[in-house]
Every structure is written in C-alpha cells, then in structure tokens.
Amino acid sequence: MAGFELARVVKELRRDVQAARTRDPAARDVGQLEILTTWPGIHALLAHRVAHALDAAGVALLPRLISMLARMLTGVEIHPAARIGGGLFIDHGTGVVIGETAEIGDDVTLYQGVTLGGTGFATGKRHPTVQDNVTIGSGAKLLGPITIGHGAKIGANSVVITDVPPNSTVVGNPGHPVRVEGRRAEGPDADWIHLPDPIAEAMKELSDRISEVERRLADANGEPARDREADVTELRPKKGPSSAGG
C-alpha cells in the first residue's frame, strides 16, 4: 500500500513539474531538476501530496506538521485533507491558502495570494470546488462551498461568494461574471488588463436610457430633441499590451 501511494505521489509530481514548465514563461528554458529544486509552488505541492497521502491513511499529527513546515518554507498553506487534481500550477505561491474541504480539478492555475477559504464556523463542506482548467488571478478570494465551473477565469483581487458558470470570466467585489471582448478568453492564461468594467457598462446603459427618456419627453412637448450619446469614462482605462502575452 505504501509503495502504491509513493508511486502515485511521484506520478502527480511529474505532472506538476510539467505544468510549471508549460505555463510559467520563466520555466520554459529551464530543466526539470531546476524546477523541482527551486520552484516554491512545486515544493508546496510535493509536501501536500505526501501529507494528503498520510492523512488519507489515518496517520495522526505528521500530515499537519508537514503542512506547517511547507507553509514556513514556501508561504503556501494547504490543508492536508484538501483534494487536489493533477497538473496544478501555483505561480510564485506566496500567500496562497487552500482550506480543508477545498477540491481542485486538473490543470488549474493559481497566482500568488489566492484564497480558497470558508465562511463562518460550520462544519462539513465549507470551501470551494474548482473544476478543471480554471485560472484564478492574484489576490482573488473564493469563499464558501461554491463551485467554479470548468474553464472559468477569476480576475485578480476578485471576491467570489457564488457559483461561477463554466467558461466565464469573473471580476469585481463581489465577483460578477462577464465576457472578455465579447467572447470567452482562451488558454491557461488570462489578460487581466483588458477585462470588461461591469460598473462602467451599467452606468453607460443607465445613461442611454435617460437619454431615451429625454428624447421622448421632448417629442411629447413638441420640442427639438437633443441627440447626444452617453459618455461614460471607465475608472480604470484599459491601456497597454495584453498581460497574457498576446
């Protein structure tokens, strides 16, 4: 049984290293040994996979000690009971927190400062479930027993407290599902600069409706209508090249 668990951990670790090499531009010209020995996200995952295997086998204390040591060395805190699929890539890693009942699918990408946390003091399932091929931006907080659908992208510093549909992009606090340039963003990386601004879009729609009411009132009073379009300036203009490298 121990040999089977060790073989599984080694297999998962190889996939984690390959994920880092594929999704981290800084790792594409680097050998697997260098990634294995110097990437903190890989160290955190290796420690977790060992701790998780021990926790599943009913070993007391040691899984939590491994988790604590990994947190001290890497800045990544993963509860030993958290369930993590293959090919997870944790970029930089500092400040990442993954709670006890969190579940992460395959080929997920987490940037620094991501929290998969719980709410309140209830027991049972209280942390997020992240399905396959999800990308979560820096500083995003996903709270409670919510589900993040396959292929979704969570913008940096978003606070997500409700389920996210598959293949959607969420931004804001609280997080709102939006689309990127009228279509779903493709690939493991997201362009965090050119995301839609849902507040500006809502204000633009409201201003358009006010203009329509003014035109109708002018027509009813026999007055010339002032034909003007709403001019709404986004608080954070989207300037610069794509942060995804495109």
N, C-alpha and C positions, 0 to 999 in steps of 0.2 A: 504493500500500500504506500509506504514511504517512497519507494522507487518510482511508482506511478505519479505521485504528487510532484516529485522532483522533476520528472520528465515533462510534466505539464507546465511547471514554472519556467523551465528552460525554453520550451516552445513559445510560451507567451512573451518571454523576454526578447527572444529573437524578433518576434513580430513588432514589439515596442521599439526596438532599435531601428528596424526598417522603417517604421512610421516616422521616427525622428529624422531619419536620413531623407525621406521623401518630402516631408512637409516643412522642414526647417531649412531655409536657404543657406544658413551658415554651416549646415552639416553635409551639403551635397558633394563637397570635395574632401570630406573627412572620412577616415576609415572607421569601421565598426568598433574596433577596440578603443579608439579615442572617444567615440560617442559613449560607449559603455562606461568608460572610466571618468569622464569629465562632464557629462550632461546631468544636472541635478534632477530633472524630470525622470530620467531613466533610473537614477538611484532610488527615487521615491517609489517608483512603480515596482522595482525589484524588491524593495523592503516590503511593500504592501502585498505583493503576490506570495511572498514567504509567510508573512503574518496572517494572511487570509487562509492559506492552507492549514496553518497551525490552529487558527480559530475554528475552522470547519471540522478539524479533527478533535475538538474539545479540549485543546491544551489551554491551561489557565495561565494568566499573567504574562507569559512570554510574548504573545502577539501584541499586547498593549505596550510592552517595553520596546519592541521593535518599532512600533508606530511612533512612539515618543522620540526614540533615537533618530529616526528618519526625519521627523519634524525639526529637531535641533540641527541636523546636518544640511537639510535641503530647504527648509522653510515651507514645506508641503505637509499638510496634515490630512491623512486618510485613515478613517476608522477601519480596523481590521475586518469588520463584518461587511463593509461596503462591497458591492459586486461590480467588478469592472471587466468589460469585454476586452477583446484583442485589439491591438493597434491604437491604443490611446496615446496621444502626444500631448505632453504638458510643456508648453513653451516657457522658458525661464523658471516658472514654478513658484516663486516667492509669493506667499500669501494665499495659495490655493487651499481650500478646505472642502473635504468631501465627507459628509456625515454617515452615520451608521447604517441607515436604511436606504442610502442612495444606490441607484442602479445606473450603470453606464454601458451603453451598447458598444458595437465595434466601430473602429475608425473615427473616434471622436477627438476633437481638438480643443484643449483648454489653454487660454492665455493666463498670464500672471494675475493674481488677485481674485480669481473666480471662487465663489462660494456656492456649494450645493448644500444648503442648510435647512434646518427645521424651524417650525414656528410653535410657540407655546411649550407646554410641558407634557403633552400627550405621549403615550407610548404607542408602539406599533409603527406602521408605515408613516413616516413624517418627513421624508426627504425626497427630492425629485427623482424621477425616472427619465433618463436621457437616452433616446433611441439612437440608432446607427447614423453615422455621417453627420453629426451635429458639430457646429463650430460655435464656441462661446468666447466672446471678446473680453478684453482685460477689465477687471473690476466688476464684472456682472455678478449679480446676486440672484440666485434661483432659490426660492423659499417655499417649503411645504411639499406635500405629496402630489406634486403636479407632474404632468407628462410633457416632455419636449419632443415633438414629432420628428420623424425621420427627415434628415436633410435640412433641418431648421438652422438658422443663424441668429445668434443673440448679440446685439450690438454692445460695445464697450460701455460699462457703467450702467447698463440697464438693470432694473429691478423687476423680476418676473415672479408673479404670485398666482398666475392662472395658466391653464394648459395652453400650449403653443401648437398650432396646426402643423402638419408636415410641410416641408419645403417652403416655409415662410421666413421672413426676417422680422425680428422684434427689436424695437428701440424705445428708449424713454423710461421714465419713472412715474407711475408704473408702466411696465412694458406694453407697447401696442404693436400688433402685427402690421407690417407694411410690406410693400414690394419695392424692389430696387430698380429704378429706371423702367418701370412698367413690366418687369419680368423678374423671375427668380434668379438670384446670383448663383453662378455655377462654381464647382470646385471646392476644395477644402478650405480655402482662404476667403475672407470677405473683405470688401472695400469699405472700411469703416468711415471714410471721409465723405463719400458721395451717397450716404443713406438719405432717404426722404425725411423731411421735417414735418411730422404729423400736426404740430401746433400751427405752423405757418400754413399748411394746407387747409386746416379747419378755419383759420381766420380768412383766408382767401375765399373759401366757399361762402362764409358769412357775409363778407363784403360784397360778393357778387349778388347775393340775394337782396341785400339792402339797396344796391343799385337798381335791381329789377323793380323793387317796390317803389323807388323814387320815379322811375320811368312810368309806371302805371298811374301813380298819383298825378304826374304831370299831364298824361293823356286825359285823365278824368277831369282835370281842371282846365283843359284846353291850353295848356302852357307848353312851350317847346321843351322837349326832354334834353337833359344834359347827358350826352353819350360819353361815358367815361368807364374805363376798366379799373377794377380794384388793383391797387398797387401795394402788395404786401412784401416786405423785405424779411428774409429769414434771419433769425437771430445769429445763426452760425452759417454764413455763406459757405458753400461747398467749393473750395478752391484747392488747386494743387493736383498732382498726379494721383492715381489710384494707389491706396496703401496696400493693395493686394499685389502690386507689381505690374498691373496691366496698363 
